[in-house]
Amino acid sequence: MKFRKKPVEIEATQWFKMGDHPAVEMHRNQVLVDGLPPYGWIDTLEGGHVVTPGDWIITGVKGEHYPCKPDIFEMTYDAIDHIQR
């Protein structure tokens, strides 16, 4: 059998530095570079994940957050300018 993913609208924010998204924290085992951490940490339903600059932080259908690499995000999602009802 084959299945097609249901179309779901998501919210996403591209992350570049601490403060870009409230769900991203500083990784607990990193050294600061010029006072700025090079990556972050996000707790997801599957456990924690490293977030690197340029990653998208997606808010899922249950309000959960998870990171997505830019190339995968671009292949998977299209921007919507307005909601059609």
C-alpha positions in Angstrom: 0.0 0.0 0.0 1.0 3.6 -0.6 0.0 6.5 1.5 0.0 10.3 0.9 0.7 12.7 3.8 -2.3 14.8 4.6 -1.8 18.5 3.8 -1.2 20.3 7.1 -0.3 24.0 7.6 2.5 24.5 10.0 4.3 27.4 11.7 8.0 27.6 11.4 10.8 30.0 12.3 14.3 29.9 10.8 16.9 29.8 13.7 20.2 31.5 13.5 21.1 32.4 17.0 19.9 32.2 20.6 16.7 34.2 21.1 15.3 33.5 17.6 12.9 30.9 19.0 11.8 30.5 22.6 11.9 26.6 22.5 15.7 26.6 21.6 18.0 26.6 24.6 21.8 26.8 24.8 23.3 23.4 24.5 24.5 22.3 27.9 27.9 21.0 26.8 29.2 23.7 24.5 31.8 26.3 24.7 30.9 29.9 23.8 32.6 31.3 20.7 33.0 35.1 20.9 30.3 35.0 23.5 27.8 33.4 21.2 26.9 29.7 21.1 27.3 28.1 17.7 24.3 25.9 18.1 21.3 25.3 20.3 19.3 22.5 21.8 15.6 21.7 21.6 13.6 19.1 23.5 11.2 17.3 21.2 8.7 14.4 21.7 11.5 12.0 20.5 14.1 13.5 22.8 16.6 16.4 22.5 18.1 17.6 19.2 20.9 19.9 18.4 19.9 23.0 16.4 22.4 24.7 14.1 22.2 28.1 12.4 19.8 28.0 9.5 17.6 25.2 10.8 13.9 25.7 10.8 12.0 25.2 14.1 8.6 23.7 13.3 5.6 23.8 15.5 3.7 20.5 15.1 0.0 19.8 15.1 0.0 19.2 18.9 2.1 22.4 19.7 5.4 20.4 19.9 8.6 21.8 18.4 11.2 20.2 16.3 14.1 21.2 14.1 14.3 20.7 10.3 17.4 21.2 8.1 16.9 23.9 5.5 17.3 21.5 2.5 14.6 19.1 3.8 12.4 22.0 4.8 12.6 23.4 1.2 11.8 20.1 -0.3 8.8 19.5 2.0 7.1 22.8 2.6 5.8 25.7 0.4 5.1 29.1 1.9 1.5 30.3 1.9 0.7 33.9 1.6 -2.9 33.6 2.8 -5.3 31.0 4.1 -8.0 30.0 1.7 -11.3 29.2 3.4 
